[in-house]
Amino acid sequence: MKLPRRKFLHLAAGAAAFPAVSRLAWAQTYPTRPVRLLVGYSAGGPLDTGARLIAQWLSDRLGQSFIVDNRPGASGNLATQEVVRARPDGYTLLACAATNAWNVTLYDNLSFDFTRDITPVASYERGGGVMEVNPSFPAKTVPEFIAYAKANPGKINMASAGPGSAPGMYGELFKAMAGVDLFTVNYRGSGPALPDLFAGRVQVMFDPVITAMGPIRAGKLRGLAVTTAKRVEVLPDIPTVGEFVPGYEAIGWQGIGAPRNTPPEIIGILNSAVNAALADPAFTARFVDLGVEPFSSSPSEFGKFIVEYTEKWAKVIQAANIKAE
């Protein structure tokens, strides 16, 4: 039977609208089962700690378990790849961080494009590091350190947690902006570097606040400056690098990403829940105690931030010729 054109168009429009209506109804019930939040590093590290805090909040807020699933390897790339390949249904998410943005430039042959294949959902924290030295080191301020470094080019050993790590990246930016020549010594993380810093075999490290504040408070290390744009609440007496090197700012960040094409309704539910956590003083106090600050955003704001951040650090990585190991 041949349908009149008007009736055919009406039925076609209805058929096209059905998946969208069905998808909306399905998204409005989200989540109906446990959600996996993949972390590309081992348990106990800064990314894992932040992910577990936000996962517990989401579990309580949305009524389903948000399970942190640690998938370490290749600087977080293995976990990212798994999320990229997952169904875009909101049940496999990525705890993403600054390393994801750095990896865009550090790795030449990734099987995915982070800024294209991962949809930004919500940011939840950002923080920086501390420029710290052995107490026996002659410089007690950043200007004194710069003067000493310029008088002794290549003779100061700078500890790094490896190419593409926060200590390494923050240090490379400092070297470039302060115009100093420091010799980089790579370790497999901040933890293995600390004994050599305590012993004076390396002289300086740009360590994340969460691991730096204990030794600094105990007098085992001297904090010269923090890498954030403003002073850090848990170390209020330590100035910023930017007070002496204008324009310097080096921060890391954490947030949640989802596979590309995840329904915007689900993205919205997750973003609202995360931002509710960041509006809760009791919750944010736990971030502050870790030396980081709450970092809220809409999905589009988070996406814009990631693009700009990736571009900034690409220049640093290329100028320093840093290669992933």
N, C-alpha and C positions, 0 to 999 in steps of 0.2 A: 504494500500500500504506500502510495506517495504522500508524504506529509506536506501540508501547506508550509511555505517558506517561513512565515511568522511563527508558527507553532514549532517548527524545527529549531529555529534560533532560540526560542524560549526554553526548549528542552535541553539544548546544547549548553546554554548559559547555566541552567540549573545543575547539569552534570559537572560542569567546570567548577562551580561554586562548592559542590558537595565535599571534595577533599579538603578545601580550606576550612569549611564549617566543622567537618569532622576533626581536623587537626586542632582547631581552636578548642573544641570540647575536650579532646584528649589532653591537650596541654594544660587546661584548667584544672585537671585532676592530678597533675604532676606534683610530687613523685608518688608512685604507687608501689614501688619496690626499692630495695637498697641501691644507692648510687656509689660508684667507685670514683675516688679522687686520687689520680696517679701522681706520685712524687718521684722525680727522676734521680733521687739521691737516697742514701741509707737513712735509717731511722736515727733520730737524735740530733741531726743537723738543723741549721736555721730554717731551711725551707720546710723540713718535716715538722718542726715545732709550730710554725705559723699555720701550716695546713691542718694540723691536728686541732688547734684552737678553733679555726673557722669551721672545720668539719663537725665538731661537737655542737657548735652553735646551730649550724644548719640542720643537724639531726633533731635537736630540740625544737627548732622553729618550724620545720616542715614535716615532722612526724614520721620520717623514714631515716634509716641509718645511712650516714655518709661515711664510707669506709676508706681510710687512707691506705693506699696500695703502693708500697715502695718498689720501684723498678729502676734501681741504679744502673748507670752505664753511659759512657760516651757523653759526659757532661750534661746529662738530662735528655739527650737526643733519643734514646731508646723509648723512654716514657712518652715523649712528644709524638714519636712515630706511631706508637700504639693508639694514642688518642686520635691522631689524624685519620687512622684507618677504621676507627670505631663508628658504629651507627650514630647518626646525629640526632639522638633521641633524649639527650640530657642525662643518660645513665652512666656515661663514661666522661669524666672531666679531667682537666690537667691543672695541677698546681704549678703555674708558670712563674717565672722570675727573670731577673736581669740576665742570667746566663742564657736564656732562650734568645734574647735580643743580641747578645754578644756572639752567639754561635752562628748567627746569620752570616757574619763576616769571617769568623774563625775557620769554618768548615766550607770546603769548596764543593763537595759532592753530596749534600744532604738530599734525601729522597722526598723532602717536603719543603714548602715555603712557609715559615712560621707565621708571617704577617698575612698570608693569604689563606692558609689551611686551618688556622686556629682562630675561632671567633672570640674576641674579648668579651668576658662576662662581667667581671668586677675586680677591681683592685682592693686590697685590704691593708697593706702595710708597706712602708718604705723606711729605709734607714741607711746609715753610712758606716764609716770605719773610723779608726783612731790611728793617727800617725804616732807610733810609739817607738821608743828607743831604750836601750839598756841604760840603767841609771849611771853607769860609769862613762857614758858617751859625753864628750865635752859640751855639746850644744844643749841648751836648756829651753830654747825657743825656736820657732820656725825660722826667723831671720838669722839666728846664729847657725842653725843647721845649714841653711842655704849658703851662707858665707864659708862655712867649713867645707861643704861639698865642692864649692867652686875652687877652693884652695887645694883640694885633694881629689881631683877628677878621677873617677873610676876606682877609688880606693875604699868607698863605703859599700858594704854588702847590704842589699835590700832583699829581705825574704819575701817570697811569693808562694802562694798555695798552688802554683802551677799556671801555665798559660791559659788565659780566659777566666781566671779566678778573680774574686773581688779584690783581695790584696794586691794581686798583680796589676789589675786594671787601674785601681786607684793610684798605685805607685807610678805607673806609666804616665798617667795624666799629670801627676805632680812633676815628674821629670821634665815633661814637655813644657809645662807652663812656668816652672821655676827656672828652667834652663840649667839643670844640673845633670851630671853624669854619674849614675849609681849602677853598681854591678848587681844584676838580678840573679838570685839563687833560688831555684825552683824546688819546692817540696810537694809532697802529696797531701796537701791540706795545711791549715793553720796550726793544728795540733802538733804535727811533727816539726814544725818550724820553731815553736816556742822554746824548747830546750836550748837550741843554738842561740836564740835571742837572749835568753837568761844568762847564757855562758859568755856572751859577747862575740861569738863566732860570726854572727851577722849583727848589724848595728841598728837596722830600722825595719819596721814592717807596718803596713797599712791594714790593720786587723779589724774585722767587723766588731762593732761595739759589744755585741753579746759575749764574745770571747775575750775581749780586751779589758773589760771593766774589772774583772776579778783580779788579775795580776797588777793592774794599775792601782786599785784600792789597797792591795797588799804591799805596795811599794816595790814589787819585783820589776816593774817597768815604769818608765816615765812617759806620760801622754803629752805630746807637744801640741796636737791640734786634732779636731774632728773634721771629717771630710764633708759634712753636711753644710747647707747654706746658713743654718742657725745652730746655736749651741744645743747640746743634747741634755735633756732633763736629768738623766742619771749620772752625768759627768759635767755639772754646771760650771765648774771652774776652768774647764779646758776650752780655749778659744777655737775658732774655726780656721782652717787653712786659708779660706777666702779673706780673712782679716789681714793677711800678709801677702797672699797671692791673689790679686783681684780677679774675680770671675771663676775661681776654682770651686767646683762642686762635684762630688762623686758619691752617688747613692746607688743602692740596690733597691729592689722592690719585689713584691709578691702579689699574685692575684690568681684568678680562676679563668681558664679558657675552656672552650668546648669545640668539638669538631665543626668544620664549616657546614653551613646549612642547617644547623640546629635551629628549631623554630624560635622566632623572636619572643613568643609568649613564654617559653621556658627560660630564655635568657633574662627576660624581665622578672620572672618569679625569683630566680637566683640572685639577680642584682639587688632587688628590693630586700631580700633576706640578709644579704651581706651588709648592705648599708644600714640596716636596722641594728646589726651588731656594732657597727662603727659609731652609732649614735648612743650606744649604751655605755655609760661611764665605767661600770664595773668590768665590762669586757675590755674596753680600750686600755684600762689600767694595766692589764696583763701584758699588752703590747709595750706599753711605756716601760714596764719593769724589765723588759728584754732589750731596751735601748733603741726601740724603733717607734715610729709614730703611725697612727691610723691614716689610711690613704683611701678615701672614698671617691667614687667616680660613677658616671653613667657608662654604659657599654661603649658609646661613641667617644666619650672623653678618654676612656682607658685606651681605646684603639689609637686615638691621636697621640696620646702620650707614648705608646709603644713605638710608633713610627718615628717620632722625633728622637726618642731615646736611642733607637737602633741607628739612626743616621749620625747622631753625635759620636757614639762609640765606634762606629765603623771608621771614622776618620782617625781616632786614636789608635786603633788596631792596625790600620794600614800604615800610618806614619811610623809606628814602632816595629812594623814587620813581624807582628806576633802570629805564630802558627800553632794550631792545636796539635798536641802530641798524640 
